[in-house]
Structures are given as structure tokens and as C-alpha cells.
């Protein structure tokens, strides 16, 4: 079982920035990818951004140009730098580690991000 420990959430003003961190309890393997998802009130959990161990990234259209996902393989940690925050970014953000093509898929507990106008 892999533990994912998230940090960095909290309140922010619109236009402000936050950085989320997610540390995994084991090394990130070459076949792994990590990502951030979010669930806004009353909505489903959606992908925000993902990154492979090699650094290939993928972003939701709604965050392109504002959010940046990076990975530090030496610290087994993925980061999400969130700039130009909007109230619609308010959600619980979940860290995810999975093996590309299966079979495992792990989730963090989630961290609340609240953006006020």
C-alpha cells in the first residue's frame, strides 16, 4: 500500500497563488504517473493535471496557463503550483499515483482549496 500525504491547501484570494505538495511513501517507478484531481461541491472528481516520472504533463483546459505540475523524483513528491486562482477553483484537491496501464491506483486524503472573490 502506498501512502500519499498532501499539504499546501487553504484559503486564497482570487488572483492569488497556492502550491500543493504530495509526498509518496515509496519511490516513483518508471511506469508510474502522478496527478491532481479535484472535486467541487456537488460535482464529480475531475483531473486537474498529471505528470509521468519522465516529466510528460497533461492539464485540464480550465487550468492551462495558470497551474503547473512538477515532480521531484528524489523526494517522491509531486507539486501543483496554482496561480491566478479563481473562485471556481474552489474544491477538494486529491493526489493520485497510478501505474500507467494498471493495476494500481492510489489516492491521498484530499486538501481543501477555497478561493474567495
Secondary structure, 3 states (H helix, E strand, C coil): CCCEEEECCEEEECCCCEEEEEEECCCCCCCEEEEEEEECCCCCEEEEEEEECCCCEEECHHHCCCEEEEEECCCCEEEEEECCCCHHHCEEEEEEEEECCCCCEEECCCEEEEEEC
